[in-house]
Structures are given as C-alpha cells and as structure tokens.
Amino acid sequence: MSSITGTEVQPHAGIVVVGGGLAGLELATALAEHGAEDIVVLEAGPGDDLAHIHMEHTQDDATHVVFAPENDPHFHRPWIPDSAPHYTGISGLRRRLGGRSLYWHGVILPLEDWALRTPWWPSDVVADLTESWRGGPSLYKQVTADLMDWSSRAPWSTGEASERHVLGGRVFRPLPRACRRPAGEDRWEAYTALHRWRDDDDRPVPPPGVRVHCRTEVLAVEVGGGTTRGVLVRDAGGATRTITAGTVVLCAGTVESTRLAIQALTATGRLRAPRLGGLADHIVQGFVVRLPTAGGTAAARLPQPGSYYVPADPATRSYLRMDVHDDGPDAVLLDVRVTGEQLPNPDSTVECRPTAALPWQARIRTALLTEDRELIGVQRDALRDFWRALAYGLGLRPAPMDFREFGDPVRDNTLVLPGRTRSQPLGVPETWTSLLGTEDHEGGSLPLGGVLTPRHEFADLPGLYAAGPAVFPRLGAANPSLTAIALSRRLAALLARAA
C-alpha cells in the first residue's frame, strides 16, 4: 500500500472513509476541521497524479481523455452492464486520488425546489441545504460562497460576460462554475478538496488527523453482531488485512458504494436478495452546430465564448445549457444540451451474485419509466424549438434536426469530440444523446430517508454511512457536485459531534 502521509497502515482507525474522490476528500477535510482525529482515507487508485485534466492537458486532449477512456490510465469499470449500451463506453470510475473532482467542469447548481420536496427528501436535510445550517446561512449558500471565494484567489477569466443574453426566445445567464485559471495560463482547473491540502511547496499534505492510503482496494465492510466492525482491504501486492473501525463511510462512487452496501446488508440478513434499486442518472440530449461568423453575419452577435444556461422548471425537469466555442476565424461552435432528471425506479438496480471470493461483482440494470420516456420527447421538442428560433433570429434558415432512438450508441455524446465537430458543415446541427451512466452523475441507490437515515447512517447497519450522489433520494436536473459537497460537510459535522 502506498501512502501520501508516509505512514504504515494501522490495524485500527476511528473513521474509515472508503474512496478518495470529491465526496470522500471533502468529508475527510471537513472532519479534520471539526477536530476529528484518526481518520483514514482508502483509495484504490494511485496518489501521485493529482492535476486536474484541464490543467494537465489542452482542451482537445482533455476531451479525448474523457470521451476516449482508453487514453486514461486511471479509467476502470468494475461492473457488468445488463442493459447495454447503457453503463458501457465511457461509463466507469476514474481510480486516482481526487477521482472525478479532477475531471469535472466545476458547475455548481443547487438542486431545484421541485426535486427537493418531501416525501422524497427528508425535511431536515432540505432545511439544512436551503434554509439554515447550524444557525447560519444554508449549506447551499455557505458552500457556494466558499467555492466562489476559492475561484477568486487566483487571477481568473472565464471569458464570459456577466450580463444575460436573450437567444432563441430564452434568457441565458452565465453558468456558475468553481474554476480558476492561474495568471498567464491558457488552461484551467475546477475545485477539489486537494487544494485545501497543499503546503507552501504546493505538495498535497493531508490535514492533521487524516491518513491517506492509495492503491488500497476495499473488498468488503466487516460486520459482526449486527454492527459495523471495519473493512477488509487488499494492497497492490495482493495481501489482505482488516482495519477495524467503529465508523465506515462509503464514498467510492455510486455503484461501488452500493456494491459494498449490498455485501454488508446481505451478510447481516437485511436484504432478501443481493440488490438495491433506485439507480438513476441524468437524461441528457443535445446538438452541436457550427455557425458562420465571417463577413459580419448575424451569428457574430452570439455571446462570447463561455458557458450559459436557462434554469430548469417543473414542467420539463430539465435545464438548458449552451457552450460557445471559437472554431477558427470564420465559425463559432455551439454545443447545446438539455439535462433532465431520470426518476427513481425500483427496476433500475445494482445487483451482486454472491461468491466465496471477494469482491462480489456488481451488475447494473437500468429501466426508464413512462415519465422518463415522456421527458425524452419533451426535451427533443424543446431543442427543436430553440434551434428554429435561434436560427431565424440570426437570419439563418434552420436545417432539420433528426434524433434517433434514445440510447443509440452511434449518436452518443462522443459526437462532441473535436475531430468530429470540426468536420461538420456550417449550419447543420448534429444531434446526440448521452447513454445512461456516461454523465458521471449516477446516484440514488442509497437514498437518505430510505436505505439511510437522515444522518447518512444505514438504517439496518449501525456504524456504516454513505456520502456522494448515491444518497440523493431524487437527482433533480442540476449537476450533483454542489449538493454532494454540501452533504459531505453536513455529515462531517454530524460525525464529529457524535464523536
């Protein structure tokens, strides 16, 4: 096992955090800030490559790292998809310390009021997120302020105007992002808790009380007497050992956290079958179009390069996003998408087949409800309407927009790869859809108020907790990162207070 803290793995810990991604690192950092001690973070991937991909690579190369994962040595898919093509292709984990926090675009949108309604979300969790947290501003307000403050600590220019833009009959506003670009750099990075660890020499030094062990795979949660006892781990050399702990928090990504939960709950006899339902992802569709800018055409009146959005509403359960990119001296590229909510569905499951060997392998089955299929049609109508209004408003004749069957792998989100978009004829939109599981937004299989109590603890297994999008009772339309960070900080305060 490798350790960025330079210490050997001890057989005991106060709190074990499984997974060193966005939620796990945020949780460990917040625990330390609350004065908690003896915290151990276990990460299956390495800990020696901690740069955000958009700081390490050019825009084009970073896009290929995401959409052509064979180019990413950290890509790993530990599950078997039973509903192909969903949860195939670019769907997987990024096994490295930092996880998906080193890949995301920093979008910080709160979940919509209509998605946070009870009985889906527990009322006390909603109040902490949206009303007040510990007598002060809400978690959403506090975390948003912290992330925007972090973004302003280095010279940063997104190239986005602050004013709103009316396009295609829609009012777009700049998309809020926790990102920064150091002075003189043409690259950028999004927030990760690792930034709060860096010393004067820019090295990652975990806060006092936190030990981090990389290349350490958690095989199972150890249980006994109806409670959590610790974790069974395996190092890079294949050796296994047990780390005892009274508190274990699953932050290994939705599918892996659910797989570990299934194993533990099956071992205690709390599951009739080794599966958990409710798995969901965002339903995302869009189009890419190149528009002419030469000769002072109307397309030159588009906003300057940047990211813009129209907030979601209950009728569509989706928000509209438009990314504007320069595409040479004579064209501009628009990447337009709608991101909507797949509703929780008991038939969308993570399932394991028990074996003597550990870990059990997870299998994923996803299914769309009637409401989800209706949403797909509503999204397509919205995209067509926007394209027609946009084109006419720019003095162009709108070319027809054609969609294929949802989930067609021939027209998935790899169409946004630079080599493909640059070959598109001007003024002709090319549509695409994201396969479920490929947005890195999956969640919902360990919901608060269901499998978990409102304190993030498993109702049927004391001492075992979870964080990350897996705990969302409903996903809403917004990107999950702001809510995942807020809930990790909430859980840290609850655990520290209990300790």
Secondary structure, DSSP 4 states (H G I P E B T S, - for coil): -EETT--PPPSB-SEEEE--SHHHHHHHHHHHHTT---EEEE-SS-SS----HHHHS-HHHHHHHHHSGGG-TTEE--SEESSTTTT-TT-SEE-STTGGGGT---B--PPPTTTS-TTTS-HHHHHHHHT-BTTBS-HHHHHHHHHHHHHTTS-------SS-EEETTEEEEEPPB-EE--TT-S--EE--GGGGGB-TTS-B-PPTTEEEEESEEEEEEEEETTEEEEEEEEETTS-EEEEE-SEEEE-S-HHHHHHHHHHHHHHTT--SSSEEE--B-EEEEEEEEEEE-GGG-GGGGSPPSEEEEEEEETTTTEEEEEEEEE-STTEEEEEEEEEEEPPP-TTSEEEE---SSSSPPEEEE----HHHHHHHHHHHHHHHHHHHHHHHHTT-PPPP-----TT-GGGSGGGGSHHHHTTSPTT--EEEEPPTT-SS--B-SS-BTTTB-TTSBBTTSTTEEE-SGGG-S---SS-SHHHHHHHHHHHHHHHHHH-
